[in-house]
Amino acid sequence: MAEYAKTKRTTLKRAHERGSYDRDTVHAILDEALICHVAFIHDGAPAIIPTAHWRDGETFYIHGSSASRMIRALEGGAPACIEVTMTDGLVLARSGYHSSVNYRTVVIYATGRKIDDDTEKLASLKAFMEKIAPGRWDELRAP
């Protein structure tokens, strides 16, 4: 079972027994979820934007317009914190204090890069389409 390395930044402090650094577990969450939240600094203030995402091996891609402030910041090398969550169920206890939500989440600390290579752009677009609508790529007009 291959695991991601634990660092001071990524090590769970609370309820650590519930966490997993297993690559297959992390990849399963990333592959199942459709939306991520990308946090970054824009004009000196924190910002967070929801967007679609996909993965190809160890490379994590986010969807966005090249004109967006998020993409402009990330392609410039700004650090980002990316969060992906899958809600599994509600815990409705007899007490409000004991009610909760069961969920799985992945947090990624990363820096972005712009995809300039046309072959990589096309391959990543195909991977995105196959994630959100398997088989749809073959039905689309050529980009």
Summary of the structure (lengths in Angstrom):
residues: 143
radius of gyration: 17.4
end to end distance: 39.0
largest distance: 56.3
contacts: 330
relative contact order: 0.15
helix: 29%
strand: 36%
